[in-house]
Amino acid sequence: MTEDTGPNPPAASAPIGNGAVGQRNSLEWLDVDRRSWNIEFSPERIVLRSGHDTVDLPTSSWTTDVYVAQHGDGFIIRFETFEHAIRFLVSREAANPLLTHLAIPLTKQTTPAEVEQPTESAAPLLWPKVSPLAVWAVISSALVFVPVLGLLPAVVTVILLVVHRLKVRRAAAWRHSRALCTAAFVLLIAGLLVSVLSTWGLLQNAGTLTEQTAFAPSEQTGRNWGVIAAGILVVLLSLSVHEAAHAITAWWLGDGLAKSLGRVTLNPLAHIDLFGTVLLPLILALAKGPIFGYARPVPVRIESLPRHHRAHILVSIAGPGSNLLLAAVSFMVLIAVGCMLRLIVPQAAVTNLAALDFTQAVKASGFVLAPAFGPLCTILKLSFIVNTFLAMFNLIPIPPLDGSWVLEHLFPLTVGRFYARIRPFGFLIFLGAIYTGVFQYLIIPVLLILLPGLFLLASATGFH
């Protein structure tokens, strides 16, 4: 869940400019696409206007969003934000007022390499630049493991990576975007391998799977403390990924508050709430009531960002999206190890791998690594189930869950006003939904993901 702390301005970095207070200047430039822009600059901000487009760069963003490099007798000047990338090629005389305002010397000589690669500011990076192309490439690559159908997301991933390579310039500020592309490429290769393995498994096990063994519950009874310990570990990791995704997305969009508070981390200690994560579930368990809990909300200053409605939607949906991504990766690894085991050790016996019963551990026998294989598959299976549940649960449009923030900012003038009025009572509404049985319908979308997944797992591996 995210927490909106209001329209507080972002923390200012050391400004580049040193103009006189109150002074405002204006320029008229044509960008490289021959589009006319009016550029107003003052000690507080630089504002670019062209038609209906307005780009507002406060002083705190100059160190990351303004790039200058000499080119012949003129200058290449770029203004790059999350939404815009505007480039000008102007003469020394035309650039003089703005560069003087930015306190950039005009006598600096550059080498040909610097002309191709505009210089970066020496100031620390307030937040990284990440292209949406890289994010979509990671999402698409996580679906490549699906047999046969995975070829479509594989093609989409390749196209996104190629377009990112052509359109996103190779500068230090974009290193996070390139790192995401690397992750997408690794997932693409791994997904293709898993797709081949699972397709082979489907062909080998066609006609041998029976419905009663595919999803039959385990015959084991009683509490399995090993599974309980593994479940707690998976829940803590999944909550950490969820909250870290909120914090990372806010940072990428330009709000460094969560980053400054140490929330851009997978360390569970940074996200655990003593009452909501530990005491509340324990009390509810002892009282034999519905068990639920929550992690520490990520503080977000969305109002300080341009197009804050869209920014809040992206930050809110990042949490459930990260859980779905983690569920997909866990399931991909689960299919991979199952298919490889069937291929390498045909006589191996594995039970409870594809059963819907997740309260019992996966059991393996008949090969040397069986004692390690069972716990590994148990953790992967729990990760698939828990992250699917967390994603679907947080998408419910009831305050204070992430789904309510998405709807509020998707329709700010209608549904948004309604949510703004009831949000102070959100926790009471949430409790009412739990104790009236409304959340029992959550099992429907969860099963729509789990059942086909477990059936595919059983079909591809031949283990039940």
C-alpha positions as CSV (number, residue, x, y, z in Angstrom):
1,M,0.0,0.0,0.0
2,T,1.1,3.6,-0.6
3,E,0.7,6.6,1.6
4,D,0.2,10.0,0.0
5,T,1.8,12.7,2.2
6,G,0.5,15.7,0.3
7,P,1.9,18.3,-2.1
8,N,5.2,18.9,-0.3
9,P,8.0,20.0,-2.7
10,P,10.8,17.6,-3.3
11,A,14.0,18.0,-1.4
12,A,16.2,20.5,-3.3
13,S,19.6,19.7,-4.5
14,A,22.4,22.2,-5.0
15,P,21.2,24.4,-7.9
16,I,23.3,24.9,-10.9
17,G,22.0,28.4,-11.6
18,N,22.8,31.6,-9.8
19,G,20.6,34.2,-11.4
20,A,19.2,37.2,-9.5
21,V,16.1,36.7,-7.5
22,G,13.0,37.6,-9.4
23,Q,14.7,37.8,-12.7
24,R,12.8,36.1,-15.6
25,N,14.1,35.8,-19.2
26,S,12.5,34.3,-22.3
27,L,13.9,32.7,-25.4
28,E,12.4,31.3,-28.6
29,W,14.1,28.2,-30.0
30,L,13.4,25.5,-32.6
31,D,14.1,22.0,-31.5
32,V,15.7,19.4,-33.8
33,D,12.2,18.4,-35.0
34,R,11.6,22.0,-36.1
35,R,9.0,22.6,-33.4
36,S,8.9,26.1,-31.8
37,W,9.4,26.3,-28.1
38,N,9.1,29.3,-25.7
39,I,11.7,29.0,-22.9
40,E,11.3,31.0,-19.8
41,F,13.9,30.8,-17.0
42,S,14.2,32.3,-13.6
43,P,16.1,31.4,-10.4
44,E,13.3,29.0,-9.4
45,R,12.6,27.1,-12.6
46,I,12.8,26.6,-16.4
47,V,9.5,26.4,-18.2
48,L,9.2,25.2,-21.9
49,R,6.0,25.7,-23.8
50,S,5.0,24.6,-27.2
51,G,1.3,24.5,-28.1
52,H,-0.5,22.5,-25.4
53,D,2.8,21.0,-24.1
54,T,4.4,22.5,-21.0
55,V,7.6,21.2,-19.4
56,D,8.3,22.6,-15.9
57,L,11.8,22.1,-14.5
58,P,12.3,23.4,-11.0
59,T,15.8,24.2,-9.8
60,S,16.1,20.8,-8.0
61,S,15.8,18.9,-11.3
62,W,18.4,20.9,-13.3
63,T,21.2,18.6,-12.2
64,T,19.4,15.5,-13.8
65,D,17.2,16.8,-16.5
66,V,19.4,19.4,-18.3
67,Y,22.3,18.3,-20.5
68,V,24.7,20.5,-22.3
69,A,27.5,19.7,-24.8
70,Q,29.5,21.8,-27.3
71,H,29.0,21.0,-30.9
72,G,31.1,22.9,-33.4
73,D,30.5,26.6,-32.8
74,G,27.2,25.9,-31.0
75,F,25.7,23.7,-28.3
76,I,23.5,20.7,-28.0
77,I,21.1,21.4,-25.1
78,R,18.7,18.6,-24.0
79,F,15.8,18.8,-21.6
80,E,14.8,15.3,-20.5
81,T,12.1,14.3,-18.0
82,F,10.1,11.2,-17.5
83,E,7.5,12.3,-20.1
84,H,9.6,14.5,-22.5
85,A,12.9,14.5,-24.3
86,I,13.5,17.8,-26.1
87,R,16.8,18.5,-27.9
88,F,18.0,21.8,-29.3
89,L,21.0,22.6,-31.5
90,V,21.6,26.3,-31.1
91,S,24.4,28.8,-31.7
92,R,26.7,30.2,-29.1
93,E,24.9,33.5,-29.1
94,A,21.5,32.0,-28.8
95,A,22.6,29.7,-25.9
96,N,24.5,32.4,-24.1
97,P,21.6,33.7,-21.9
98,L,20.5,30.3,-20.7
99,L,24.0,28.9,-20.2
100,T,25.0,32.0,-18.2
101,H,21.9,31.5,-16.1
102,L,22.9,27.9,-15.5
103,A,26.4,29.0,-14.6
104,I,27.9,26.8,-17.4
105,P,31.2,28.3,-18.8
106,L,31.2,28.9,-22.6
107,T,35.0,28.4,-23.0
108,K,35.0,24.6,-22.4
109,Q,36.5,22.7,-25.3
110,T,35.2,19.2,-26.0
111,T,36.6,16.3,-27.9
112,P,34.7,14.5,-30.7
113,A,33.7,11.8,-28.3
114,E,32.1,14.4,-26.0
115,V,30.1,15.7,-29.0
116,E,28.6,12.2,-29.5
117,Q,28.1,11.7,-25.8
118,P,26.9,14.9,-24.1
119,T,28.5,15.6,-20.7
120,E,26.6,14.7,-17.5
121,S,26.4,16.9,-14.5
122,A,28.8,16.1,-11.7
123,A,26.0,16.5,-9.2
124,P,24.6,13.4,-7.6
125,L,21.7,11.7,-9.3
126,L,18.5,12.6,-7.5
127,W,16.5,9.8,-9.3
128,P,17.3,7.5,-12.3
129,K,15.8,7.8,-15.7
130,V,13.9,4.6,-16.7
131,S,12.2,4.2,-20.0
132,P,8.7,2.6,-20.0
133,L,10.1,0.4,-22.9
134,A,12.4,-1.3,-20.4
135,V,9.6,-1.9,-17.9
136,W,7.4,-3.4,-20.5
137,A,10.3,-5.6,-21.7
138,V,10.7,-7.1,-18.2
139,I,6.9,-7.7,-17.9
140,S,6.8,-9.3,-21.4
141,S,9.9,-11.4,-20.8
142,A,8.3,-12.9,-17.7
143,L,5.6,-14.6,-19.8
144,V,7.9,-16.2,-22.3
145,F,8.0,-19.5,-20.4
146,V,4.5,-20.5,-21.4
147,P,4.6,-23.3,-23.9
148,V,3.9,-22.3,-27.5
149,L,2.0,-19.1,-26.5
150,G,5.3,-17.8,-25.0
151,L,6.6,-17.1,-28.5
152,L,4.4,-14.0,-28.8
153,P,5.8,-12.3,-25.7
154,A,9.2,-13.4,-26.8
155,V,8.8,-11.5,-30.1
156,V,7.3,-8.5,-28.2
157,T,10.3,-8.5,-25.8
158,V,12.8,-8.5,-28.6
159,I,11.1,-5.6,-30.3
160,L,11.0,-3.6,-27.1
161,L,14.7,-4.2,-26.4
162,V,15.6,-3.1,-30.0
163,V,13.5,0.0,-29.8
164,H,15.0,0.9,-26.4
165,R,18.5,0.4,-27.8
166,L,17.7,2.8,-30.7
167,K,15.8,5.5,-28.8
168,V,17.4,5.7,-25.4
169,R,20.7,7.3,-25.4
170,R,23.7,5.7,-23.6
171,A,24.3,8.0,-20.7
172,A,25.0,7.4,-17.0
173,A,21.6,8.7,-16.0
174,W,19.9,5.8,-17.9
175,R,21.9,3.0,-16.4
176,H,18.9,1.7,-14.4
177,S,16.9,1.5,-17.7
178,R,19.7,-0.5,-19.3
179,A,19.9,-2.7,-16.2
180,L,16.2,-3.5,-16.6
181,C,16.8,-4.4,-20.3
182,T,19.6,-6.8,-19.2
183,A,17.2,-8.4,-16.8
184,A,14.6,-8.7,-19.5
185,F,17.1,-10.3,-21.8
186,V,18.1,-12.8,-19.1
187,L,14.4,-13.6,-18.5
188,L,13.9,-14.0,-22.2
189,I,16.6,-16.6,-22.6
190,A,15.6,-18.4,-19.4
191,G,11.9,-18.3,-20.5
192,L,12.7,-19.8,-23.9
193,L,14.6,-22.6,-22.3
194,V,11.7,-23.3,-19.9
195,S,9.2,-23.1,-22.8
196,V,11.2,-25.8,-24.6
197,L,11.4,-28.0,-21.5
198,S,7.7,-27.6,-20.7
199,T,6.7,-28.3,-24.3
200,W,8.7,-31.5,-24.3
201,G,7.0,-32.4,-21.0
202,L,3.6,-31.8,-22.4
203,L,4.3,-34.1,-25.4
204,Q,5.8,-36.8,-23.2
205,N,3.0,-36.8,-20.6
206,A,0.1,-36.3,-23.0
207,G,-2.7,-38.6,-22.0
208,T,-1.1,-39.9,-18.8
209,L,-2.5,-37.2,-16.5
210,T,-5.7,-38.0,-14.7
211,E,-7.9,-35.4,-13.2
212,Q,-8.1,-37.0,-9.8
213,T,-4.4,-36.8,-9.3
214,A,-3.8,-33.4,-10.8
215,F,-5.4,-31.4,-8.0
216,A,-6.1,-34.0,-5.4
217,P,-5.3,-32.8,-1.9
218,S,-2.5,-34.5,0.0
219,E,-3.3,-37.3,2.3
220,Q,-1.0,-36.0,4.9
221,T,-2.7,-34.5,8.0
222,G,-1.6,-32.2,10.8
223,R,0.4,-29.0,10.8
224,N,3.7,-29.0,9.0
225,W,6.0,-26.6,10.8
226,G,8.5,-26.6,8.0
227,V,5.8,-25.4,5.6
228,I,4.7,-22.8,8.1
229,A,8.3,-21.5,8.5
230,A,8.7,-21.4,4.7
231,G,5.4,-19.6,4.4
232,I,6.4,-16.9,6.8
233,L,9.7,-16.5,4.9
234,V,7.9,-16.2,1.6
235,V,5.3,-13.7,3.0
236,L,8.0,-11.4,4.4
237,L,9.9,-11.5,1.1
238,S,6.8,-10.9,-0.9
239,L,5.7,-8.0,1.2
240,S,9.2,-6.5,0.9
241,V,9.1,-6.8,-2.9
242,H,5.7,-5.2,-2.9
243,E,6.6,-2.2,-0.8
244,A,10.0,-1.8,-2.5
245,A,8.2,-1.7,-5.8
246,H,6.1,1.2,-4.6
247,A,9.3,3.0,-3.4
248,I,11.3,2.3,-6.5
249,T,8.5,3.5,-8.9
250,A,8.1,6.7,-6.9
251,W,11.8,7.3,-7.1
252,W,11.9,6.7,-10.8
253,L,9.1,9.2,-11.3
254,G,11.0,11.8,-9.4
255,D,9.9,11.6,-5.8
256,G,13.0,10.7,-3.7
257,L,11.3,10.7,-0.3
258,A,11.0,6.9,0.0
259,K,14.5,6.5,-1.3
260,S,15.8,9.0,1.4
261,L,14.0,6.9,4.1
262,G,15.7,3.7,3.0
263,R,12.6,2.1,1.6
264,V,14.2,1.2,-1.8
265,T,15.4,-2.1,-0.4
266,L,14.4,-5.8,-0.1
267,N,15.4,-5.9,3.6
268,P,12.2,-6.9,5.4
269,L,13.2,-4.9,8.5
270,A,12.7,-1.7,6.5
271,H,9.1,-2.6,5.6
272,I,7.8,-4.5,8.7
273,D,5.3,-2.8,10.9
274,L,5.5,-4.1,14.5
275,F,1.8,-4.0,15.0
276,G,0.4,-4.6,11.5
277,T,2.9,-7.3,10.4
278,V,3.6,-9.1,13.7
279,L,1.2,-8.4,16.6
280,L,-2.1,-8.1,14.6
281,P,-1.8,-11.5,12.7
282,L,-0.7,-13.1,16.0
283,I,-3.7,-11.8,17.9
284,L,-6.1,-12.7,15.2
285,A,-4.6,-16.2,15.0
286,L,-5.0,-16.7,18.8
287,A,-8.6,-15.4,18.6
288,K,-9.2,-17.9,15.7
289,G,-10.6,-15.1,13.6
290,P,-9.7,-14.0,10.0
291,I,-6.0,-13.4,9.8
292,F,-4.7,-10.4,8.0
293,G,-1.9,-7.8,8.4
294,Y,-0.1,-5.1,6.6
295,A,3.4,-3.7,6.1
296,R,4.5,-0.1,6.6
297,P,3.0,2.2,3.9
298,V,5.5,3.8,1.6
299,P,5.3,7.7,1.9
300,V,4.8,9.3,-1.5
301,R,4.7,13.0,-2.4
302,I,2.8,12.6,-5.6
303,E,1.4,16.1,-5.8
304,S,4.9,17.4,-6.4
305,L,5.2,15.5,-9.7
306,P,3.9,16.5,-13.1
307,R,0.8,14.6,-14.2
308,H,0.4,13.4,-10.6
309,H,-2.8,11.4,-11.3
310,R,-0.9,9.1,-13.7
311,A,2.1,9.0,-11.4
312,H,-0.1,7.8,-8.5
313,I,-1.6,5.1,-10.7
314,L,1.8,3.8,-11.6
315,V,3.1,3.9,-8.0
316,S,0.0,2.1,-6.8
317,I,-0.1,-0.6,-9.4
318,A,3.6,-1.3,-9.0
319,G,3.1,-3.2,-5.8
320,P,0.6,-5.8,-7.2
321,G,2.5,-5.9,-10.4
322,S,5.7,-6.8,-8.7
323,N,3.9,-9.7,-6.9
324,L,2.6,-11.0,-10.2
325,L,6.1,-10.7,-11.7
326,L,7.5,-12.6,-8.7
327,A,4.8,-15.3,-9.0
328,A,5.6,-15.7,-12.7
329,V,9.3,-16.1,-12.1
330,S,8.7,-18.5,-9.2
331,F,6.4,-20.6,-11.4
332,M,8.9,-20.5,-14.3
333,V,11.6,-21.9,-12.1
334,L,9.3,-24.5,-10.6
335,I,8.4,-25.8,-14.1
336,A,12.1,-25.7,-15.1
337,V,13.4,-27.8,-12.2
338,G,10.4,-30.2,-12.5
339,C,11.0,-30.8,-16.2
340,M,14.7,-31.1,-15.8
341,L,14.2,-33.7,-13.1
342,R,11.8,-35.7,-15.2
343,L,14.3,-35.5,-18.1
344,I,17.4,-36.4,-16.1
345,V,16.0,-38.8,-13.5
346,P,12.9,-40.5,-15.1
347,Q,12.4,-42.8,-12.1
348,A,12.2,-39.9,-9.6
349,A,9.0,-39.7,-7.5
350,V,7.5,-36.3,-6.5
351,T,4.2,-35.7,-4.6
352,N,2.2,-32.6,-3.8
353,L,4.0,-30.6,-6.5
354,A,0.9,-29.6,-8.5
355,A,-1.8,-30.2,-5.8
356,L,-3.9,-27.3,-4.8
357,D,-3.2,-28.2,-1.2
358,F,-0.4,-25.8,-0.1
359,T,-0.4,-26.7,3.6
360,Q,1.9,-29.7,3.0
361,A,5.4,-29.9,1.8
362,V,6.5,-31.2,-1.6
363,K,8.0,-34.7,-1.1
364,A,10.7,-36.1,-3.4
365,S,12.5,-39.5,-3.5
366,G,14.5,-41.7,-5.8
367,F,17.5,-39.5,-6.5
368,V,20.5,-38.1,-4.6
369,L,19.3,-34.5,-4.3
370,A,15.8,-35.4,-3.2
371,P,16.2,-33.9,0.4
372,A,17.0,-30.5,-1.2
373,F,14.6,-30.7,-4.1
374,G,11.5,-31.0,-1.9
375,P,12.1,-27.8,0.2
376,L,13.1,-25.9,-2.9
377,C,9.9,-26.8,-4.7
378,T,7.8,-26.1,-1.5
379,I,9.2,-22.5,-1.4
380,L,8.7,-21.9,-5.1
381,K,5.1,-23.2,-5.0
382,L,4.3,-21.1,-1.9
383,S,5.9,-18.1,-3.7
384,F,3.6,-18.7,-6.7
385,I,0.5,-19.0,-4.5
386,V,1.2,-16.2,-2.0
387,N,2.3,-13.7,-4.6
388,T,-0.8,-14.4,-6.7
389,F,-3.0,-13.9,-3.7
390,L,-1.2,-10.7,-2.6
391,A,-1.6,-9.2,-6.1
392,M,-5.3,-10.0,-6.4
393,F,-5.9,-8.9,-2.8
394,N,-4.3,-5.5,-3.2
395,L,-6.1,-4.8,-6.5
396,I,-9.5,-4.9,-4.6
397,P,-10.8,-1.3,-4.9
398,I,-11.5,-0.9,-1.1
399,P,-9.5,1.7,0.9
400,P,-6.7,1.5,1.8
401,L,-5.8,-1.2,-0.7
402,D,-3.9,-0.3,-3.9
403,G,-6.9,-0.9,-6.1
404,S,-8.7,2.1,-4.5
405,W,-5.8,4.5,-5.3
406,V,-5.8,3.3,-9.0
407,L,-9.6,3.9,-9.4
408,E,-9.4,7.2,-7.5
409,H,-6.8,8.7,-9.8
410,L,-8.1,7.0,-12.9
411,F,-11.4,8.8,-12.5
412,P,-10.5,11.8,-10.3
413,L,-13.7,13.8,-11.0
414,T,-16.2,11.0,-10.3
415,V,-15.0,7.9,-8.5
416,G,-12.0,9.9,-7.1
417,R,-14.3,12.3,-5.2
418,F,-16.2,9.5,-3.7
419,Y,-13.0,7.8,-2.5
420,A,-11.6,11.0,-1.2
421,R,-14.7,11.3,1.1
422,I,-14.6,7.7,2.4
423,R,-10.9,7.2,2.7
424,P,-10.7,8.5,6.3
425,F,-13.0,5.6,7.2
426,G,-11.1,3.2,4.9
427,F,-9.8,0.9,7.6
428,L,-13.3,0.5,9.1
429,I,-14.7,-0.4,5.6
430,F,-11.9,-2.8,5.2
431,L,-12.7,-4.6,8.5
432,G,-16.4,-4.7,7.5
433,A,-15.6,-6.3,4.2
434,I,-13.5,-9.0,6.0
435,Y,-16.1,-9.9,8.7
436,T,-19.1,-9.8,6.3
437,G,-17.4,-12.3,3.9
438,V,-17.0,-10.0,1.0
439,F,-13.4,-11.1,0.5
440,Q,-14.4,-14.7,0.0
441,Y,-15.1,-13.8,-3.6
442,L,-11.3,-13.0,-3.9
443,I,-10.8,-16.7,-4.3
444,I,-12.4,-16.6,-7.8
445,P,-9.7,-14.5,-9.6
446,V,-7.0,-16.3,-7.6
447,L,-8.2,-19.7,-8.8
448,L,-8.4,-18.4,-12.4
449,I,-4.6,-18.1,-12.2
450,L,-3.7,-21.0,-9.9
451,L,-5.7,-23.8,-11.4
452,P,-4.5,-23.4,-15.0
453,G,-1.0,-22.9,-13.7
454,L,-1.0,-26.0,-11.5
455,F,-2.6,-28.0,-14.4
456,L,0.2,-26.9,-16.7
457,L,2.8,-27.8,-14.0
458,A,1.3,-31.3,-13.7
459,S,1.1,-31.8,-17.4
460,A,4.6,-30.6,-18.2
461,T,6.4,-32.4,-15.4
462,G,4.2,-35.5,-14.9
463,F,4.4,-35.0,-11.1
464,H,1.2,-34.6,-9.1
